[in-house]
Amino acid sequence: MSATKERLCATQERLCATQERLSVTKERLCATQERLSVTKERLSVTKERLCANQERLRVTKERLCVTKERLCANQERLRVTKERLCATQERLSVTKERLCATQERLSATQEQLSGKSLSRAGDTACKILCVNGHFRLEPTR
C-alpha cells in the first residue's frame, strides 16, 4: 500500500503543480486580454483620428482646387488687362504723335496769322493777334 500512496502523493503533487501553472496561465491570459482591450481602444481612437484627418485632407484639397481655379481666373484677367494696357499705351502713343503734329501746325498757323489784317466787304478791318496761344481780332485804326 505504501507504493500506491507514494504514487497518489506524486500524482497529487503533479496535479498541484499543474493547477499552479494553470493559475499563472490564467493570470497571464487576463493580463493579455486587458492589454488587448486597451490596444483595441487605442486602435479605435486612432481610426477616428485617421477618419478626421482624411476629412480635413479632403476639405483642404477642395479648397486648394478652388484656390487654383481662382488663381487661373486671376491670371487670365491679368493677361487680358495687360493686353488692354498695351493697346491703350499704343493708342496713347499715337494720340501723342497726333497732338505734337497738331501743335506744330497750330504754331505754324499762329506765326502765319499773327499780325495780318483781315477785312471783308462792309466790315471793319481787323488785325489778328495771338496772345498766349489764343487768337484775338482787334479793329485796325
Chimera marker file (.cmm) of the C-alpha trace (Angstrom):
<marker_set name="trace">
<marker id="1" x="0.000" y="0.000" z="0.000" r="1" g="1" b="0" radius="0.5"/>
<marker id="2" x="2.896" y="2.262" z="0.538" r="1" g="1" b="0" radius="0.5"/>
<marker id="3" x="3.722" y="2.258" z="-3.174" r="1" g="1" b="0" radius="0.5"/>
<marker id="4" x="0.153" y="3.225" z="-4.015" r="1" g="1" b="0" radius="0.5"/>
<marker id="5" x="0.275" y="6.072" z="-1.505" r="1" g="1" b="0" radius="0.5"/>
<marker id="6" x="3.536" y="7.253" z="-2.994" r="1" g="1" b="0" radius="0.5"/>
<marker id="7" x="2.063" y="7.213" z="-6.496" r="1" g="1" b="0" radius="0.5"/>
<marker id="8" x="-1.028" y="9.008" z="-5.202" r="1" g="1" b="0" radius="0.5"/>
<marker id="9" x="1.145" y="11.629" z="-3.488" r="1" g="1" b="0" radius="0.5"/>
<marker id="10" x="3.232" y="12.045" z="-6.626" r="1" g="1" b="0" radius="0.5"/>
<marker id="11" x="0.060" y="12.398" z="-8.704" r="1" g="1" b="0" radius="0.5"/>
<marker id="12" x="-1.319" y="14.966" z="-6.260" r="1" g="1" b="0" radius="0.5"/>
<marker id="13" x="1.962" y="16.919" z="-6.389" r="1" g="1" b="0" radius="0.5"/>
<marker id="14" x="1.818" y="16.905" z="-10.196" r="1" g="1" b="0" radius="0.5"/>
<marker id="15" x="-1.846" y="17.987" z="-10.029" r="1" g="1" b="0" radius="0.5"/>
<marker id="16" x="-0.977" y="20.834" z="-7.651" r="1" g="1" b="0" radius="0.5"/>
<marker id="17" x="1.903" y="21.898" z="-9.894" r="1" g="1" b="0" radius="0.5"/>
<marker id="18" x="-0.402" y="21.744" z="-12.924" r="1" g="1" b="0" radius="0.5"/>
<marker id="19" x="-3.044" y="23.781" z="-11.106" r="1" g="1" b="0" radius="0.5"/>
<marker id="20" x="-0.380" y="26.344" z="-10.139" r="1" g="1" b="0" radius="0.5"/>
<marker id="21" x="0.753" y="26.570" z="-13.766" r="1" g="1" b="0" radius="0.5"/>
<marker id="22" x="-2.899" y="26.844" z="-14.860" r="1" g="1" b="0" radius="0.5"/>
<marker id="23" x="-3.459" y="29.659" z="-12.356" r="1" g="1" b="0" radius="0.5"/>
<marker id="24" x="-0.371" y="31.521" z="-13.645" r="1" g="1" b="0" radius="0.5"/>
<marker id="25" x="-1.527" y="30.924" z="-17.226" r="1" g="1" b="0" radius="0.5"/>
<marker id="26" x="-4.988" y="32.306" z="-16.364" r="1" g="1" b="0" radius="0.5"/>
<marker id="27" x="-3.404" y="35.418" z="-14.821" r="1" g="1" b="0" radius="0.5"/>
<marker id="28" x="-1.274" y="35.900" z="-17.923" r="1" g="1" b="0" radius="0.5"/>
<marker id="29" x="-4.336" y="35.391" z="-20.127" r="1" g="1" b="0" radius="0.5"/>
<marker id="30" x="-6.265" y="38.016" z="-18.133" r="1" g="1" b="0" radius="0.5"/>
<marker id="31" x="-3.347" y="40.460" z="-18.420" r="1" g="1" b="0" radius="0.5"/>
<marker id="32" x="-3.085" y="39.733" z="-22.145" r="1" g="1" b="0" radius="0.5"/>
<marker id="33" x="-6.824" y="40.269" z="-22.579" r="1" g="1" b="0" radius="0.5"/>
<marker id="34" x="-6.572" y="43.579" z="-20.697" r="1" g="1" b="0" radius="0.5"/>
<marker id="35" x="-3.699" y="44.710" z="-22.938" r="1" g="1" b="0" radius="0.5"/>
<marker id="36" x="-5.706" y="43.584" z="-25.980" r="1" g="1" b="0" radius="0.5"/>
<marker id="37" x="-8.697" y="45.605" z="-24.777" r="1" g="1" b="0" radius="0.5"/>
<marker id="38" x="-6.505" y="48.698" z="-24.308" r="1" g="1" b="0" radius="0.5"/>
<marker id="39" x="-4.938" y="48.128" z="-27.724" r="1" g="1" b="0" radius="0.5"/>
<marker id="40" x="-8.393" y="47.827" z="-29.327" r="1" g="1" b="0" radius="0.5"/>
<marker id="41" x="-9.474" y="51.089" z="-27.676" r="1" g="1" b="0" radius="0.5"/>
<marker id="42" x="-6.323" y="52.830" z="-28.902" r="1" g="1" b="0" radius="0.5"/>
<marker id="43" x="-6.911" y="51.405" z="-32.380" r="1" g="1" b="0" radius="0.5"/>
<marker id="44" x="-10.470" y="52.723" z="-32.325" r="1" g="1" b="0" radius="0.5"/>
<marker id="45" x="-9.252" y="56.193" z="-31.313" r="1" g="1" b="0" radius="0.5"/>
<marker id="46" x="-6.545" y="56.042" z="-33.980" r="1" g="1" b="0" radius="0.5"/>
<marker id="47" x="-9.133" y="55.087" z="-36.612" r="1" g="1" b="0" radius="0.5"/>
<marker id="48" x="-11.337" y="58.026" z="-35.566" r="1" g="1" b="0" radius="0.5"/>
<marker id="49" x="-8.366" y="60.384" z="-35.828" r="1" g="1" b="0" radius="0.5"/>
<marker id="50" x="-7.480" y="58.932" z="-39.214" r="1" g="1" b="0" radius="0.5"/>
<marker id="51" x="-11.038" y="59.484" z="-40.448" r="1" g="1" b="0" radius="0.5"/>
<marker id="52" x="-10.998" y="63.059" z="-39.137" r="1" g="1" b="0" radius="0.5"/>
<marker id="53" x="-7.616" y="63.674" z="-40.770" r="1" g="1" b="0" radius="0.5"/>
<marker id="54" x="-8.867" y="62.241" z="-44.058" r="1" g="1" b="0" radius="0.5"/>
<marker id="55" x="-11.899" y="64.532" z="-43.929" r="1" g="1" b="0" radius="0.5"/>
<marker id="56" x="-9.671" y="67.552" z="-43.231" r="1" g="1" b="0" radius="0.5"/>
<marker id="57" x="-7.450" y="66.477" z="-46.110" r="1" g="1" b="0" radius="0.5"/>
<marker id="58" x="-10.476" y="66.191" z="-48.410" r="1" g="1" b="0" radius="0.5"/>
<marker id="59" x="-11.677" y="69.670" z="-47.414" r="1" g="1" b="0" radius="0.5"/>
<marker id="60" x="-8.167" y="71.063" z="-47.841" r="1" g="1" b="0" radius="0.5"/>
<marker id="61" x="-7.922" y="69.512" z="-51.318" r="1" g="1" b="0" radius="0.5"/>
<marker id="62" x="-11.276" y="71.038" z="-52.284" r="1" g="1" b="0" radius="0.5"/>
<marker id="63" x="-10.136" y="74.440" z="-51.036" r="1" g="1" b="0" radius="0.5"/>
<marker id="64" x="-6.878" y="74.045" z="-52.926" r="1" g="1" b="0" radius="0.5"/>
<marker id="65" x="-8.796" y="73.275" z="-56.116" r="1" g="1" b="0" radius="0.5"/>
<marker id="66" x="-10.971" y="76.363" z="-55.613" r="1" g="1" b="0" radius="0.5"/>
<marker id="67" x="-7.878" y="78.455" z="-54.909" r="1" g="1" b="0" radius="0.5"/>
<marker id="68" x="-6.180" y="77.130" z="-58.050" r="1" g="1" b="0" radius="0.5"/>
<marker id="69" x="-9.284" y="77.936" z="-60.116" r="1" g="1" b="0" radius="0.5"/>
<marker id="70" x="-9.337" y="81.469" z="-58.705" r="1" g="1" b="0" radius="0.5"/>
<marker id="71" x="-5.636" y="81.843" z="-59.404" r="1" g="1" b="0" radius="0.5"/>
<marker id="72" x="-6.129" y="80.743" z="-63.008" r="1" g="1" b="0" radius="0.5"/>
<marker id="73" x="-9.049" y="83.155" z="-63.403" r="1" g="1" b="0" radius="0.5"/>
<marker id="74" x="-6.991" y="85.974" z="-61.883" r="1" g="1" b="0" radius="0.5"/>
<marker id="75" x="-4.087" y="85.184" z="-64.186" r="1" g="1" b="0" radius="0.5"/>
<marker id="76" x="-6.427" y="85.266" z="-67.193" r="1" g="1" b="0" radius="0.5"/>
<marker id="77" x="-7.857" y="88.616" z="-66.065" r="1" g="1" b="0" radius="0.5"/>
<marker id="78" x="-4.320" y="89.905" z="-65.570" r="1" g="1" b="0" radius="0.5"/>
<marker id="79" x="-3.359" y="88.752" z="-69.068" r="1" g="1" b="0" radius="0.5"/>
<marker id="80" x="-6.402" y="90.491" z="-70.578" r="1" g="1" b="0" radius="0.5"/>
<marker id="81" x="-5.696" y="93.617" z="-68.536" r="1" g="1" b="0" radius="0.5"/>
<marker id="82" x="-2.084" y="93.640" z="-69.748" r="1" g="1" b="0" radius="0.5"/>
<marker id="83" x="-3.256" y="93.304" z="-73.354" r="1" g="1" b="0" radius="0.5"/>
<marker id="84" x="-5.684" y="96.186" z="-72.862" r="1" g="1" b="0" radius="0.5"/>
<marker id="85" x="-2.964" y="98.254" z="-71.209" r="1" g="1" b="0" radius="0.5"/>
<marker id="86" x="-0.621" y="97.634" z="-74.134" r="1" g="1" b="0" radius="0.5"/>
<marker id="87" x="-3.374" y="98.612" z="-76.585" r="1" g="1" b="0" radius="0.5"/>
<marker id="88" x="-4.143" y="101.727" z="-74.541" r="1" g="1" b="0" radius="0.5"/>
<marker id="89" x="-0.453" y="102.656" z="-74.427" r="1" g="1" b="0" radius="0.5"/>
<marker id="90" x="-0.247" y="102.209" z="-78.191" r="1" g="1" b="0" radius="0.5"/>
<marker id="91" x="-3.298" y="104.457" z="-78.697" r="1" g="1" b="0" radius="0.5"/>
<marker id="92" x="-1.810" y="106.987" z="-76.275" r="1" g="1" b="0" radius="0.5"/>
<marker id="93" x="1.435" y="106.983" z="-78.239" r="1" g="1" b="0" radius="0.5"/>
<marker id="94" x="-0.468" y="107.591" z="-81.488" r="1" g="1" b="0" radius="0.5"/>
<marker id="95" x="-2.522" y="110.324" z="-79.807" r="1" g="1" b="0" radius="0.5"/>
<marker id="96" x="0.663" y="111.990" z="-78.528" r="1" g="1" b="0" radius="0.5"/>
<marker id="97" x="2.154" y="111.917" z="-82.021" r="1" g="1" b="0" radius="0.5"/>
<marker id="98" x="-1.036" y="113.459" z="-83.445" r="1" g="1" b="0" radius="0.5"/>
<marker id="99" x="-1.068" y="116.079" z="-80.682" r="1" g="1" b="0" radius="0.5"/>
<marker id="100" x="2.539" y="117.016" z="-81.420" r="1" g="1" b="0" radius="0.5"/>
<marker id="101" x="1.742" y="117.314" z="-85.131" r="1" g="1" b="0" radius="0.5"/>
<marker id="102" x="-1.355" y="119.404" z="-84.336" r="1" g="1" b="0" radius="0.5"/>
<marker id="103" x="0.676" y="121.656" z="-82.035" r="1" g="1" b="0" radius="0.5"/>
<marker id="104" x="3.289" y="122.127" z="-84.757" r="1" g="1" b="0" radius="0.5"/>
<marker id="105" x="0.556" y="123.048" z="-87.274" r="1" g="1" b="0" radius="0.5"/>
<marker id="106" x="-1.039" y="125.382" z="-84.729" r="1" g="1" b="0" radius="0.5"/>
<marker id="107" x="2.292" y="127.099" z="-84.075" r="1" g="1" b="0" radius="0.5"/>
<marker id="108" x="2.864" y="127.476" z="-87.802" r="1" g="1" b="0" radius="0.5"/>
<marker id="109" x="-0.672" y="128.854" z="-88.240" r="1" g="1" b="0" radius="0.5"/>
<marker id="110" x="-0.140" y="131.272" z="-85.352" r="1" g="1" b="0" radius="0.5"/>
<marker id="111" x="3.068" y="132.506" z="-86.947" r="1" g="1" b="0" radius="0.5"/>
<marker id="112" x="1.354" y="132.891" z="-90.321" r="1" g="1" b="0" radius="0.5"/>
<marker id="113" x="-1.690" y="134.722" z="-88.956" r="1" g="1" b="0" radius="0.5"/>
<marker id="114" x="-0.060" y="136.854" z="-86.293" r="1" g="1" b="0" radius="0.5"/>
<marker id="115" x="-0.108" y="140.495" z="-87.269" r="1" g="1" b="0" radius="0.5"/>
<marker id="116" x="-2.072" y="140.016" z="-90.517" r="1" g="1" b="0" radius="0.5"/>
<marker id="117" x="-5.023" y="142.178" z="-91.389" r="1" g="1" b="0" radius="0.5"/>
<marker id="118" x="-8.446" y="140.740" z="-92.086" r="1" g="1" b="0" radius="0.5"/>
<marker id="119" x="-11.298" y="142.508" z="-93.821" r="1" g="1" b="0" radius="0.5"/>
<marker id="120" x="-14.489" y="141.686" z="-95.685" r="1" g="1" b="0" radius="0.5"/>
<marker id="121" x="-16.621" y="143.964" z="-97.749" r="1" g="1" b="0" radius="0.5"/>
<marker id="122" x="-18.768" y="146.085" z="-95.471" r="1" g="1" b="0" radius="0.5"/>
<marker id="123" x="-16.948" y="145.030" z="-92.282" r="1" g="1" b="0" radius="0.5"/>
<marker id="124" x="-14.440" y="146.908" z="-90.211" r="1" g="1" b="0" radius="0.5"/>
<marker id="125" x="-10.875" y="145.806" z="-90.962" r="1" g="1" b="0" radius="0.5"/>
<marker id="126" x="-9.341" y="143.758" z="-88.143" r="1" g="1" b="0" radius="0.5"/>
<marker id="127" x="-5.893" y="142.688" z="-87.171" r="1" g="1" b="0" radius="0.5"/>
<marker id="128" x="-5.316" y="139.128" z="-85.938" r="1" g="1" b="0" radius="0.5"/>
<marker id="129" x="-3.398" y="138.981" z="-82.665" r="1" g="1" b="0" radius="0.5"/>
<marker id="130" x="-2.125" y="135.840" z="-80.925" r="1" g="1" b="0" radius="0.5"/>
<marker id="131" x="-1.918" y="136.259" z="-77.156" r="1" g="1" b="0" radius="0.5"/>
<marker id="132" x="-0.816" y="133.275" z="-75.051" r="1" g="1" b="0" radius="0.5"/>
<marker id="133" x="-1.797" y="130.866" z="-77.799" r="1" g="1" b="0" radius="0.5"/>
<marker id="134" x="-5.267" y="132.405" z="-78.239" r="1" g="1" b="0" radius="0.5"/>
<marker id="135" x="-6.302" y="134.410" z="-81.286" r="1" g="1" b="0" radius="0.5"/>
<marker id="136" x="-7.985" y="137.739" z="-80.900" r="1" g="1" b="0" radius="0.5"/>
<marker id="137" x="-9.322" y="140.165" z="-83.501" r="1" g="1" b="0" radius="0.5"/>
<marker id="138" x="-8.592" y="143.806" z="-82.947" r="1" g="1" b="0" radius="0.5"/>
<marker id="139" x="-10.034" y="146.519" z="-85.184" r="1" g="1" b="0" radius="0.5"/>
<marker id="140" x="-7.396" y="148.371" z="-87.153" r="1" g="1" b="0" radius="0.5"/>
<marker id="141" x="-7.337" y="152.165" z="-86.912" r="1" g="1" b="0" radius="0.5"/>
<link id1="1" id2="2" r="1" g="1" b="0" radius="0.2"/>
<link id1="2" id2="3" r="1" g="1" b="0" radius="0.2"/>
<link id1="3" id2="4" r="1" g="1" b="0" radius="0.2"/>
<link id1="4" id2="5" r="1" g="1" b="0" radius="0.2"/>
<link id1="5" id2="6" r="1" g="1" b="0" radius="0.2"/>
<link id1="6" id2="7" r="1" g="1" b="0" radius="0.2"/>
<link id1="7" id2="8" r="1" g="1" b="0" radius="0.2"/>
<link id1="8" id2="9" r="1" g="1" b="0" radius="0.2"/>
<link id1="9" id2="10" r="1" g="1" b="0" radius="0.2"/>
<link id1="10" id2="11" r="1" g="1" b="0" radius="0.2"/>
<link id1="11" id2="12" r="1" g="1" b="0" radius="0.2"/>
<link id1="12" id2="13" r="1" g="1" b="0" radius="0.2"/>
<link id1="13" id2="14" r="1" g="1" b="0" radius="0.2"/>
<link id1="14" id2="15" r="1" g="1" b="0" radius="0.2"/>
<link id1="15" id2="16" r="1" g="1" b="0" radius="0.2"/>
<link id1="16" id2="17" r="1" g="1" b="0" radius="0.2"/>
<link id1="17" id2="18" r="1" g="1" b="0" radius="0.2"/>
<link id1="18" id2="19" r="1" g="1" b="0" radius="0.2"/>
<link id1="19" id2="20" r="1" g="1" b="0" radius="0.2"/>
<link id1="20" id2="21" r="1" g="1" b="0" radius="0.2"/>
<link id1="21" id2="22" r="1" g="1" b="0" radius="0.2"/>
<link id1="22" id2="23" r="1" g="1" b="0" radius="0.2"/>
<link id1="23" id2="24" r="1" g="1" b="0" radius="0.2"/>
<link id1="24" id2="25" r="1" g="1" b="0" radius="0.2"/>
<link id1="25" id2="26" r="1" g="1" b="0" radius="0.2"/>
<link id1="26" id2="27" r="1" g="1" b="0" radius="0.2"/>
<link id1="27" id2="28" r="1" g="1" b="0" radius="0.2"/>
<link id1="28" id2="29" r="1" g="1" b="0" radius="0.2"/>
<link id1="29" id2="30" r="1" g="1" b="0" radius="0.2"/>
<link id1="30" id2="31" r="1" g="1" b="0" radius="0.2"/>
<link id1="31" id2="32" r="1" g="1" b="0" radius="0.2"/>
<link id1="32" id2="33" r="1" g="1" b="0" radius="0.2"/>
<link id1="33" id2="34" r="1" g="1" b="0" radius="0.2"/>
<link id1="34" id2="35" r="1" g="1" b="0" radius="0.2"/>
<link id1="35" id2="36" r="1" g="1" b="0" radius="0.2"/>
<link id1="36" id2="37" r="1" g="1" b="0" radius="0.2"/>
<link id1="37" id2="38" r="1" g="1" b="0" radius="0.2"/>
<link id1="38" id2="39" r="1" g="1" b="0" radius="0.2"/>
<link id1="39" id2="40" r="1" g="1" b="0" radius="0.2"/>
<link id1="40" id2="41" r="1" g="1" b="0" radius="0.2"/>
<link id1="41" id2="42" r="1" g="1" b="0" radius="0.2"/>
<link id1="42" id2="43" r="1" g="1" b="0" radius="0.2"/>
<link id1="43" id2="44" r="1" g="1" b="0" radius="0.2"/>
<link id1="44" id2="45" r="1" g="1" b="0" radius="0.2"/>
<link id1="45" id2="46" r="1" g="1" b="0" radius="0.2"/>
<link id1="46" id2="47" r="1" g="1" b="0" radius="0.2"/>
<link id1="47" id2="48" r="1" g="1" b="0" radius="0.2"/>
<link id1="48" id2="49" r="1" g="1" b="0" radius="0.2"/>
<link id1="49" id2="50" r="1" g="1" b="0" radius="0.2"/>
<link id1="50" id2="51" r="1" g="1" b="0" radius="0.2"/>
<link id1="51" id2="52" r="1" g="1" b="0" radius="0.2"/>
<link id1="52" id2="53" r="1" g="1" b="0" radius="0.2"/>
<link id1="53" id2="54" r="1" g="1" b="0" radius="0.2"/>
<link id1="54" id2="55" r="1" g="1" b="0" radius="0.2"/>
<link id1="55" id2="56" r="1" g="1" b="0" radius="0.2"/>
<link id1="56" id2="57" r="1" g="1" b="0" radius="0.2"/>
<link id1="57" id2="58" r="1" g="1" b="0" radius="0.2"/>
<link id1="58" id2="59" r="1" g="1" b="0" radius="0.2"/>
<link id1="59" id2="60" r="1" g="1" b="0" radius="0.2"/>
<link id1="60" id2="61" r="1" g="1" b="0" radius="0.2"/>
<link id1="61" id2="62" r="1" g="1" b="0" radius="0.2"/>
<link id1="62" id2="63" r="1" g="1" b="0" radius="0.2"/>
<link id1="63" id2="64" r="1" g="1" b="0" radius="0.2"/>
<link id1="64" id2="65" r="1" g="1" b="0" radius="0.2"/>
<link id1="65" id2="66" r="1" g="1" b="0" radius="0.2"/>
<link id1="66" id2="67" r="1" g="1" b="0" radius="0.2"/>
<link id1="67" id2="68" r="1" g="1" b="0" radius="0.2"/>
<link id1="68" id2="69" r="1" g="1" b="0" radius="0.2"/>
<link id1="69" id2="70" r="1" g="1" b="0" radius="0.2"/>
<link id1="70" id2="71" r="1" g="1" b="0" radius="0.2"/>
<link id1="71" id2="72" r="1" g="1" b="0" radius="0.2"/>
<link id1="72" id2="73" r="1" g="1" b="0" radius="0.2"/>
<link id1="73" id2="74" r="1" g="1" b="0" radius="0.2"/>
<link id1="74" id2="75" r="1" g="1" b="0" radius="0.2"/>
<link id1="75" id2="76" r="1" g="1" b="0" radius="0.2"/>
<link id1="76" id2="77" r="1" g="1" b="0" radius="0.2"/>
<link id1="77" id2="78" r="1" g="1" b="0" radius="0.2"/>
<link id1="78" id2="79" r="1" g="1" b="0" radius="0.2"/>
<link id1="79" id2="80" r="1" g="1" b="0" radius="0.2"/>
<link id1="80" id2="81" r="1" g="1" b="0" radius="0.2"/>
<link id1="81" id2="82" r="1" g="1" b="0" radius="0.2"/>
<link id1="82" id2="83" r="1" g="1" b="0" radius="0.2"/>
<link id1="83" id2="84" r="1" g="1" b="0" radius="0.2"/>
<link id1="84" id2="85" r="1" g="1" b="0" radius="0.2"/>
<link id1="85" id2="86" r="1" g="1" b="0" radius="0.2"/>
<link id1="86" id2="87" r="1" g="1" b="0" radius="0.2"/>
<link id1="87" id2="88" r="1" g="1" b="0" radius="0.2"/>
<link id1="88" id2="89" r="1" g="1" b="0" radius="0.2"/>
<link id1="89" id2="90" r="1" g="1" b="0" radius="0.2"/>
<link id1="90" id2="91" r="1" g="1" b="0" radius="0.2"/>
<link id1="91" id2="92" r="1" g="1" b="0" radius="0.2"/>
<link id1="92" id2="93" r="1" g="1" b="0" radius="0.2"/>
<link id1="93" id2="94" r="1" g="1" b="0" radius="0.2"/>
<link id1="94" id2="95" r="1" g="1" b="0" radius="0.2"/>
<link id1="95" id2="96" r="1" g="1" b="0" radius="0.2"/>
<link id1="96" id2="97" r="1" g="1" b="0" radius="0.2"/>
<link id1="97" id2="98" r="1" g="1" b="0" radius="0.2"/>
<link id1="98" id2="99" r="1" g="1" b="0" radius="0.2"/>
<link id1="99" id2="100" r="1" g="1" b="0" radius="0.2"/>
<link id1="100" id2="101" r="1" g="1" b="0" radius="0.2"/>
<link id1="101" id2="102" r="1" g="1" b="0" radius="0.2"/>
<link id1="102" id2="103" r="1" g="1" b="0" radius="0.2"/>
<link id1="103" id2="104" r="1" g="1" b="0" radius="0.2"/>
<link id1="104" id2="105" r="1" g="1" b="0" radius="0.2"/>
<link id1="105" id2="106" r="1" g="1" b="0" radius="0.2"/>
<link id1="106" id2="107" r="1" g="1" b="0" radius="0.2"/>
<link id1="107" id2="108" r="1" g="1" b="0" radius="0.2"/>
<link id1="108" id2="109" r="1" g="1" b="0" radius="0.2"/>
<link id1="109" id2="110" r="1" g="1" b="0" radius="0.2"/>
<link id1="110" id2="111" r="1" g="1" b="0" radius="0.2"/>
<link id1="111" id2="112" r="1" g="1" b="0" radius="0.2"/>
<link id1="112" id2="113" r="1" g="1" b="0" radius="0.2"/>
<link id1="113" id2="114" r="1" g="1" b="0" radius="0.2"/>
<link id1="114" id2="115" r="1" g="1" b="0" radius="0.2"/>
<link id1="115" id2="116" r="1" g="1" b="0" radius="0.2"/>
<link id1="116" id2="117" r="1" g="1" b="0" radius="0.2"/>
<link id1="117" id2="118" r="1" g="1" b="0" radius="0.2"/>
<link id1="118" id2="119" r="1" g="1" b="0" radius="0.2"/>
<link id1="119" id2="120" r="1" g="1" b="0" radius="0.2"/>
<link id1="120" id2="121" r="1" g="1" b="0" radius="0.2"/>
<link id1="121" id2="122" r="1" g="1" b="0" radius="0.2"/>
<link id1="122" id2="123" r="1" g="1" b="0" radius="0.2"/>
<link id1="123" id2="124" r="1" g="1" b="0" radius="0.2"/>
<link id1="124" id2="125" r="1" g="1" b="0" radius="0.2"/>
<link id1="125" id2="126" r="1" g="1" b="0" radius="0.2"/>
<link id1="126" id2="127" r="1" g="1" b="0" radius="0.2"/>
<link id1="127" id2="128" r="1" g="1" b="0" radius="0.2"/>
<link id1="128" id2="129" r="1" g="1" b="0" radius="0.2"/>
<link id1="129" id2="130" r="1" g="1" b="0" radius="0.2"/>
<link id1="130" id2="131" r="1" g="1" b="0" radius="0.2"/>
<link id1="131" id2="132" r="1" g="1" b="0" radius="0.2"/>
<link id1="132" id2="133" r="1" g="1" b="0" radius="0.2"/>
<link id1="133" id2="134" r="1" g="1" b="0" radius="0.2"/>
<link id1="134" id2="135" r="1" g="1" b="0" radius="0.2"/>
<link id1="135" id2="136" r="1" g="1" b="0" radius="0.2"/>
<link id1="136" id2="137" r="1" g="1" b="0" radius="0.2"/>
<link id1="137" id2="138" r="1" g="1" b="0" radius="0.2"/>
<link id1="138" id2="139" r="1" g="1" b="0" radius="0.2"/>
<link id1="139" id2="140" r="1" g="1" b="0" radius="0.2"/>
<link id1="140" id2="141" r="1" g="1" b="0" radius="0.2"/>
</marker_set>
